[in-house]
Amino acid sequence: MPDLSVDIGGLKLKNPIMTASGTFGYGEEYAPFINLNDLGAIIVKGLSLKPRMGNPPPRIIETASGMLNAIGLQNVGVQAFIEKKMPYLRTLEVPVIANILGEDPEEYQRIAERLTPVPGVAALEVNISCPNVSKGGIAFGANPESAIDVVRRVKSVTDLPVIVKLSPNVTDIAMIAEAVESAGADALSLINTITGMSVDIDKRIPHLKNITGGLSGPAIKPIALRMVWQVVNRVKIPVIGVGGIMDASDTLEFLIVGATAVQIGTANFINPQSTIHILNGLLAYMEKRHIRDIHELIGTLKC
């Protein structure tokens, strides 16, 4: 069997296949379809300090080669997650990564502080695509200073590996990546969704109640791949590739350009067994080519 193990900022994974936050619930929802312990890691739905109802419907619309969503970060809140979701997640033999979000830097810090001592939480993924309400709604990830502030606050209260999830809705994503690396980030995941919209031509209204939403799926893969390639050439910490990964071939592209691991998102809605099919496809590719270690693939792009 090829060795698929990777290290993400000190967190050891048996394989590079992770789930993308917001597309896999809190893990248990997918237990009827796959053996969760076969995954490299589970990243749960984003957590805020208090429960969030999210945006009013309609808040999902299918688009060409993808989907738009404006869920609005609906979640149970950090306390309910600890009390009601973690007992099940602790029974698994797979690392559980908590994705966290906030409306101001202090909220990120408080959530990280609450989650750090919780048994079974293996790492934190910090979503800096959220709007900073104290700065007029500009996303934390759009400004290097805001991004640095959030990461430093989180790092000050946790000894868990901190993965920072970057937004593609910026001018220079590599610059933001370097900024959060300087602030102490242990790893990066990119990209988050790309802002888009869709219009009902009969009613002449937006399909989404929120008007705009986040575009995900195969349509954004070339953009995500390009951004991962740019970032791995600018930082020294591990990079996790996210965006439009539907099969093993997509995964291989991300690994070849330098991603250490990948996250599977929209594919989970199409086929709840996508993660395992991708893992099996990756294994088959390596066995056919007599590749014994995943690191023989990572970062081998020839330009």
N, C-alpha and C positions, 0 to 999 in steps of 0.2 A: 504493500500500500504506500503510495506517495505520502510524504510528510506535508500536511497542509497547515501546520501550526504557524501562527504569526504573533507578534508582540505589538500591542497598541498602547504606547505610552506606559509600559509596565504591566498592562493587563494581558495575560496570556490567553489566546483563543486557540481552540483545536483546529479551526478552519476559518477562512476569511469571510464566510457568509453571515451577514448580520441582517436584522430587520430594520426598516426605516421607521422612525417615530411617526405616529399618527396613522400608520397603515396596518398595524398589527395589534391594535387594541392594547390590552395589558398582558398579552401572551396567551392566557387561558382560552381565549376565544378561538384560537387556532389549534388547540390540543386535539379536537376530534379529527383533524385532517392530517397532521404530521406528528412525528416524534420530536418534540421541542428540544430534546437533549442532543439531537443531531446538528443543531445550529451552532454557529460560532459564538453568537451573542444575540440576546433579545433587547431591543431598545423600545421602551414602553412609550405610550402616548404622553405628550408633553404635560408637565405638571406645573400648575401655578400655586401660589400660597393658599388661595381660597378657591372653592369650586367655581367653574365657569360654565355658563349655559351655551356659549357660542353664539353664532349669528342666526337670524331667522331664516327658514327655508324660503325658496329653493337655494341650496348651497353647494350642490354638485351638478356639473353638466359635462357630458362626454364631448370631446372635441376630436378633430382629426389627429390620429396617432397619440391620443392622450386624454387628459381630463383637467377641468378647472374645479378647484374647490375653494370654498370660503367658509369652512367649518367654524372658524373663529376660535380655535384652540379650546374647544369644549373639553373639560376634564373634571375628574372627581375632587381635585385638590390634594395637596400633599398629605394631609392627615388621614383622609379616607384611603389614600393609596397605601400608606404604611399599615393601617389597621385592617383593610379589607382585601387588598391585592397582594401584598408581600407574603402573607402566610402561604398562599399557593405557590408563588414564584420561588420561595425558599425550598420547596420540595424538588426543584429541578436541578440538574447537573450542568447548567449552562449559565454563563455570566449574565446578570441582569443590569442593564444600564438605564439610569433614570434621565430622561430628557427634561430640562427645566427651563422655565420662561418667566419673565417679569415685566412689569410696567415701569420700573425704575431700578437702578443698580442695587438698592437695599433689598428689594424683593428677591433678586437672584441670590444674594448673600444669605438671606434668612432661609430660603429653601435648601440651599446647599448645606447649611448648618444643621437643619432638621434631618436631612437624608444621610449625612455622613456616618452617624453611629448605627444606622439601621442594618441589622444583619441581612446579608443577601444582596445588598446594593454594591455592585462591583466597580462602578464608575459613574461619572456624571457627563451628560452631553448638554452643553449650554447653547440654547437657541438664541442667537443674537439678531435674528431677523424680526424680532418683535419691535413694535413702536415704543419709543421712549416718551412717555406722557409728559415728563418734566422738561423735555426739549422740543415740544411742539409736534410730537408724533413721528419724528424721524427715527428710522430703525437704528438700533444700537450698532448693527453691523455695517452701516453706511458711513460711519465716522470712526477713524482709527482711535481717537481719544476716548469715545464712548465705549468702544469694544475693549480697549485696554482696561478701562475702569471696571467693567463688569468682570472680566477675567481675573483681575487682581483681587477683587472682593471675594470671588468664589474661592480662589486659591488660598486666601488668608484663613478660611474656615474649614478646609477639607484636606485630607491626605489621600483622597481617592484620585485616580487618574481623571483629568479634566479634558474632555473632547469638546472643541468649539465648532459648532455648525455654522458655516458661512453662507451668506446670502449672495446670489448671483446678480442682484439688482443694484450693482455698484459699478463705478467706472473702472477700478483696478482691484480685482479680488486678491491678487498676489500681494498688494500693499497691505490690505487688511489682514491677510494671513501672516505676514511678517510682524505686524503690530501685535497680534494676539500671541504669537510665538514669543515675542519679547516680554510679554506680560506673564509668561509662565505656562501657557497651554501645553499639554502633554501630547495632543494629537488634534487633527482637524478632520471635519467631515464636510464635504461639499459635492453637490450644491443643494441648497433648498429650492423651493419652487420659484418659477419666474412669473412675475405679475402679468396677467392677461385678462381679457374679457371676451364675452360672446353675446350676440344680440339676436333676439327673436324678431325676425323680419316681418312677421304677420302682425304682431302686437306692437312692434317697434319699441321694445323695452329690453333691458338686459336680462339674460337668462338667470343670472344670479341676483338675489335680493341685495347683496352687498355691492353690486355692480361689477367690481373686479374680484379676481381670485388668483390662486396660485396654480400655474400650469405645471403638470407633471406627466410622466409617461415617455414613450419612445421619441416624441417630438423634441424633447430637450436633451437627449443623450449626446448628440454631437457637441452641444454647448458645454455640458457637464464634463465631457471628456477633455475638451480643450482647456477648460479652467483647471481641472485636476493636473493636467500636464504642466500648465504654467506654474501652479503653486508648488508642485514637487520639485521644481527646478529653482525655487526661491527659499524653501524652508528645509530644516533638518529633521523636523518631527514627522511622525507617520501621518499619512493622508488617507482618508477613507473616501472612496468614490461613491457618489449617489446621483441618480438621475437617469431614468429610462432604461434601467437594466431589466431585461425580460428573459434572457437565457444565458447559457454558459459562454457563448461567443461575446456577448456584451461584457460579461464579467472579465473575460480574458483581455479585452481591449483596455479596461481600466487598470488591470494589473500590469500589463505591458508598458503603459505610459507612466507607471510608478506608484499607483495606489497599493497600499499594504493590505487593504480589505475593501469590501463593498457592502452597501446596504440595499436591500430589495424593498421597493415601495409599492408603486401602482400595480405591479405584477401580482401582488397578493390579492387584489380585488378581482382579477381576471381568473386566477387559479390559486386557491389557497395552499396548494402544494408546490408553488413556484420555487420557493427557497430550496427545497430538497431536490427538485429536478435540476436546478442550477448547480447545486453541489455535486450531484451525480455526473452531470455533464462535464464539470471541471475535472473530476477524478478520471473520467473516461479519456479526456483530452491528454492528460498527463501520462496515463498508463500507455496509451497508444504511441506516444512519443518518447517513452522511457524517461520521463522527467521525474526525478525522485524527490525533489524538494520544491515547494512553491516559490522559494526565493530565486530559483533558476529562471522564473518568469518575470518576477516583479522588477520593473524599471529596465526592461531590456529593449525598449524602443530604439530602432536604428534610424537616425536622421542624417 
